Amino acid sequence: METMTLNNGVIIPMLGFGTFLTGGDECEESVLSAIQNGYRLIDTAEAYGNEEAVGRGIARSGVARNDLFLVTKVNFRSYEDARATVEASLRKLKTDYLDMVLLHWPFGNYYAAWRELEKLHGEGKIRAIGVSNFEPDRLIDLIEFNEITPAINQIETHLLCQRQKERQWMDKYHVAHMAYAPLGQGHKNEMFADPVLTAIAEAHGKTPVQTALRFLVQSGVVVIPKSVHPQRIQENINIFDFALSADEMAQLRGMDTAAAMIGNPEQPELVESAMKW
């Protein structure tokens, strides 16, 4: 497993396991399978409604808590009660600290929520704090008028939406890039049938999915692919035994359309769906 050092010195795995749209026994079993297959970063959120199931999967794994990196998020509807929300997440996940807590969306009173996260970080209950779905203007505003710079910005990122412009600002302010929906979430057929991607994958004896994840990791992006199928869970983590050439990286960069599919203000139905996370 490759790792990244965040702006506060905390080390995070470059690949983790996402749990969006899973719950109950299915979520518990998939988290257990992921940990058994070597995943150590587990990503969840208050709004996913599955923190208890994630906690059960972790408990069943038998892996020591300090060997795991747990990420959760405070939903924007809870920004006025961020401390209580984090404390509830701690109980549900059966842990006395969290490795990362993110503000899920730049809606509502996110200033109040951020300053509460800063306090919780100072108390040692959270090792690193960050944001999700923050565009550069909101991100820079938060940085300039608060004490702690977000360690990470988790945004939709995949081959068709690589966030190259946003990444320039994140790099300037030393905010790490974390990708949700790294496999396109609903647009897989379009992405993985691309002849450039399939040719590069074949050259390395890998699947298009593995190649797409390798591209992101090699670009310095933390990824959290999600699956409930053990074979795919195993496939998604098997990306650290090959590297893409500079030419292959350039070819894959050419797939970027710079258009978000989730949370796109030009597609309000997607925004509405995302807000239910």
FIKOLTI-701243 format. One line per 2 residues: number of its first residue (from 1); their letters; for each residue x, y, z of C-alpha. Coordinates in Angstrom, 2 decimals, padded with zeros to 5 digits, m for minus. Example, Ala and Ser with C-alpha at 12.3 -4.5 7.8 and 13.67 -1.06 7.14 Angstrom:
BEGIN
1) AS) 012.30/m004.50/007.80 | 013.67/m001.06/007.14
END
This chain:
BEGIN
1) ME) 000.00/000.00/000.00 | 001.30/003.42/m000.94
3) TM) 000.70/006.31/001.44 | 000.56/010.12/001.51
5) TL) 001.62/012.49/004.28 | m001.03/015.15/004.92
7) NN) m000.33/018.79/005.73 | m000.38/018.06/009.47
9) GV) 001.98/015.06/009.27 | m000.72/012.37/009.44
11) II) m000.14/009.48/007.03 | m003.08/008.23/004.96
13) PM) m003.28/005.19/002.64 | m003.62/006.08/m001.04
15) LG) m006.45/003.58/m001.53 | m009.39/002.94/000.73
17) FG) m012.85/001.44/000.76 | m016.00/003.45/000.10
19) TF) m019.37/002.57/001.62 | m021.82/004.96/m000.07
21) LT) m025.25/003.39/m000.78 | m024.60/000.31/001.32
23) GG) m026.12/m000.56/004.65 | m027.03/m003.30/007.08
25) DE) m025.55/m006.76/006.66 | m024.36/m006.01/003.12
27) CE) m022.29/m003.08/004.35 | m020.94/m005.03/007.32
29) ES) m019.87/m007.96/005.13 | m018.29/m005.74/002.48
31) VL) m016.26/m003.82/005.09 | m015.11/m007.11/006.59
33) SA) m014.15/m008.40/003.13 | m012.28/m005.19/002.36
35) IQ) m010.22/m005.35/005.55 | m009.47/m009.04/004.98
37) NG) m008.19/m008.09/001.51 | m005.79/m005.50/002.86
39) YR) m007.78/m002.25/002.89 | m006.97/m000.10/005.90
41) LI) m008.79/003.15/005.01 | m012.57/002.94/005.46
43) DT) m014.76/005.86/004.37 | m018.28/006.45/005.66
45) AE) m020.53/009.39/006.55 | m023.29/010.39/008.92
47) AY) m025.64/010.79/005.95 | m024.93/007.30/004.64
49) GN) m026.71/005.88/007.68 | m024.30/002.95/007.86
51) EE) m021.74/003.88/010.53 | m023.01/001.16/012.88
53) AV) m022.69/m001.48/010.14 | m019.19/m000.21/009.33
55) GR) m018.32/m000.46/013.01 | m019.54/m004.05/013.17
57) GI) m017.50/m005.01/010.12 | m014.40/m003.45/011.65
59) AR) m014.97/m005.22/014.98 | m015.32/m008.59/013.26
61) SG) m012.09/m008.10/011.32 | m009.91/m008.36/014.39
63) VA) m007.51/m005.75/012.99 | m006.12/m003.37/015.61
65) RN) m007.73/000.06/015.64 | m004.42/001.87/015.18
67) DL) m003.86/m000.07/011.95 | m006.99/001.42/010.42
69) FL) m007.74/004.89/009.06 | m011.40/005.79/009.65
71) VT) m013.03/008.66/007.76 | m016.52/009.96/008.36
73) KV) m018.41/013.14/007.46 | m020.77/015.56/009.16
75) NF) m023.88/016.17/007.03 | m024.69/019.82/006.33
77) RS) m028.02/019.47/008.13 | m026.01/018.78/011.32
79) YE) m023.59/021.71/011.09 | m025.20/023.48/014.04
81) DA) m024.57/020.34/016.14 | m021.23/019.19/014.78
83) RA) m019.82/018.09/018.14 | m022.84/015.93/018.96
85) TV) m022.71/014.45/015.47 | m019.04/013.51/015.79
87) EA) m019.64/012.03/019.24 | m022.48/009.94/017.78
89) SL) m020.17/008.74/015.00 | m017.59/007.71/017.60
91) RK) m020.22/005.60/019.38 | m021.54/004.03/016.19
93) LK) m018.06/003.18/014.92 | m017.06/001.91/018.39
95) TD) m013.90/003.98/018.60 | m012.57/006.73/020.84
97) YL) m011.00/008.73/018.02 | m011.41/009.31/014.29
99) DM) m008.59/009.64/011.82 | m010.44/012.09/009.60
101) VL) m013.72/013.99/009.78 | m014.97/015.98/006.78
103) LH) m017.67/018.58/006.29 | m019.78/016.89/003.63
105) WP) m020.99/019.90/001.62 | m020.37/023.68/001.58
107) FG) m023.97/024.39/002.58 | m025.45/025.88/005.75
109) NY) m023.34/027.15/008.63 | m020.17/025.34/007.70
111) YA) m018.07/027.98/009.49 | m019.58/026.99/012.84
113) AW) m019.12/023.31/012.06 | m015.50/023.82/010.98
115) RE) m014.61/025.67/014.16 | m016.13/022.85/016.21
117) LE) m014.02/020.35/014.26 | m010.97/022.49/015.04
119) KL) m011.78/022.18/018.76 | m012.30/018.41/018.51
121) HG) m008.99/018.15/016.67 | m007.30/020.09/019.46
123) EG) m008.82/017.71/022.01 | m007.35/014.71/020.19
125) KI) m010.67/013.19/019.17 | m009.89/013.73/015.48
127) RA) m006.41/013.33/013.96 | m007.14/015.37/010.82
129) IG) m010.04/017.45/009.53 | m011.08/018.23/005.98
131) VS) m013.91/018.99/003.61 | m015.85/017.40/000.78
133) NF) m017.36/018.93/m002.36 | m015.72/022.33/m001.76
135) EP) m014.97/024.27/m004.92 | m011.84/026.49/m004.88
137) DR) m013.62/029.69/m003.83 | m015.24/028.08/m000.79
139) LI) m012.07/026.19/000.06 | m009.85/029.28/m000.03
141) DL) m012.36/031.31/001.97 | m012.40/028.63/004.68
143) IE) m008.60/028.55/004.77 | m008.13/032.31/004.96
145) FN) m010.54/032.91/007.84 | m009.93/029.90/010.10
147) EI) m007.02/028.45/012.03 | m006.62/025.00/010.46
149) TP) m006.21/024.39/006.75 | m008.24/021.36/005.63
151) AI) m006.03/018.31/005.27 | m008.12/016.94/002.41
153) NQ) m010.84/017.90/m000.04 | m012.86/014.85/m001.09
155) IE) m014.47/015.57/m004.46 | m015.87/013.60/m007.36
157) TH) m012.84/012.58/m009.41 | m012.36/009.97/m012.11
159) LL) m010.97/009.71/m015.63 | m013.81/011.75/m017.12
161) CQ) m013.67/014.41/m014.38 | m010.06/014.72/m013.26
163) RQ) m010.34/018.11/m011.51 | m007.11/019.42/m013.00
165) KE) m008.00/023.09/m012.42 | m009.25/022.47/m008.90
167) RQ) m006.09/020.48/m008.17 | m003.91/023.52/m008.92
169) WM) m005.59/025.43/m006.10 | m005.53/022.46/m003.73
171) DK) m001.81/021.99/m004.33 | m001.16/025.70/m003.79
173) YH) m002.77/025.55/m000.36 | m001.39/022.07/000.50
175) VA) m004.79/020.40/000.62 | m004.66/016.74/m000.41
177) HM) m006.95/015.45/m003.16 | m009.28/012.55/m002.34
179) AY) m011.57/011.04/m004.97 | m015.06/009.78/m004.39
181) AP) m016.76/007.94/m007.26 | m013.31/007.13/m008.73
183) LG) m014.97/004.60/m011.04 | m017.55/007.02/m012.41
185) QG) m020.61/005.90/m010.42 | m023.15/005.09/m013.10
187) HK) m020.97/006.02/m016.06 | m018.74/002.95/m016.03
189) NE) m019.72/001.63/m019.44 | m018.73/004.88/m021.13
191) MF) m015.45/005.12/m019.25 | m014.21/001.56/m019.33
193) AD) m014.99/000.97/m023.00 | m012.68/003.80/m024.04
195) PV) m010.12/002.35/m026.50 | m007.22/004.33/m024.98
197) LT) m007.92/002.94/m021.52 | m008.54/m000.61/m022.69
199) AI) m005.31/m000.66/m024.73 | m003.21/000.58/m021.81
201) AE) m004.87/m001.91/m019.46 | m004.18/m004.78/m021.84
203) AH) m000.53/m003.76/m022.13 | m000.13/m004.14/m018.36
205) GK) m002.25/m007.27/m017.99 | m004.72/m005.32/m015.87
207) TP) m008.40/m004.49/m016.11 | m009.61/m001.03/m017.18
209) VQ) m010.86/m000.51/m013.61 | m007.44/m001.24/m012.13
211) TA) m005.78/001.01/m014.70 | m008.16/003.87/m013.96
213) LR) m007.46/003.59/m010.23 | m003.72/003.36/m010.85
215) FL) m003.88/006.56/m012.91 | m005.48/008.46/m010.04
217) VQ) m003.14/007.12/m007.38 | m000.14/007.83/m009.56
219) SG) m001.50/011.38/m009.95 | m001.39/011.82/m006.18
221) VV) m005.10/011.26/m005.58 | m006.39/009.15/m002.68
223) VI) m009.15/006.87/m003.99 | m012.02/005.08/m002.24
225) PK) m013.62/002.63/m004.70 | m016.75/000.89/m003.49
227) SV) m018.06/m002.60/m004.17 | m020.10/m005.23/m002.37
229) HP) m018.62/m008.07/m004.45 | m015.59/m009.84/m002.90
231) QR) m013.92/m010.45/m006.27 | m014.15/m006.76/m007.22
233) IQ) m013.06/m005.67/m003.76 | m009.92/m007.77/m004.25
235) EN) m009.43/m006.52/m007.82 | m009.67/m002.85/m006.83
237) IN) m006.79/m003.02/m004.36 | m004.50/m004.96/m006.69
239) IF) m002.98/m001.86/m008.33 | 000.37/m001.49/m006.61
241) DF) 002.36/m003.98/m008.69 | 002.58/m001.89/m011.87
243) AL) 003.16/001.71/m012.94 | 002.01/003.73/m015.91
245) SA) 004.55/005.44/m018.14 | 004.62/009.21/m018.64
247) DE) 003.14/008.71/m022.10 | 000.34/006.50/m020.78
249) MA) m000.44/009.05/m018.07 | m000.65/011.78/m020.72
251) QL) m002.98/009.67/m022.85 | m005.30/009.06/m019.91
253) RG) m005.28/012.75/m018.99 | m006.73/013.31/m022.43
255) MD) m009.92/011.53/m021.38 | m010.80/014.40/m019.04
257) TA) m014.05/016.23/m019.89 | m013.78/018.45/m016.79
259) AA) m017.50/017.92/m016.20 | m018.77/016.70/m012.85
261) MI) m021.54/014.12/m012.93 | m022.51/014.40/m009.26
263) GN) m023.36/017.71/m007.63 | m023.38/019.47/m010.99
265) PE) m025.28/022.77/m010.57 | m026.50/022.38/m014.15
267) QP) m028.13/019.09/m013.17 | m030.22/019.94/m010.08
269) EL) m031.62/016.43/m009.81 | m028.08/015.20/m009.10
271) VE) m027.57/017.90/m006.47 | m030.82/016.90/m004.79
273) SA) m029.75/013.27/m004.81 | m026.31/014.08/m003.43
275) MK) m027.79/016.16/m000.62 | m029.53/013.03/000.65
277) W) m026.17/011.37/001.28
END
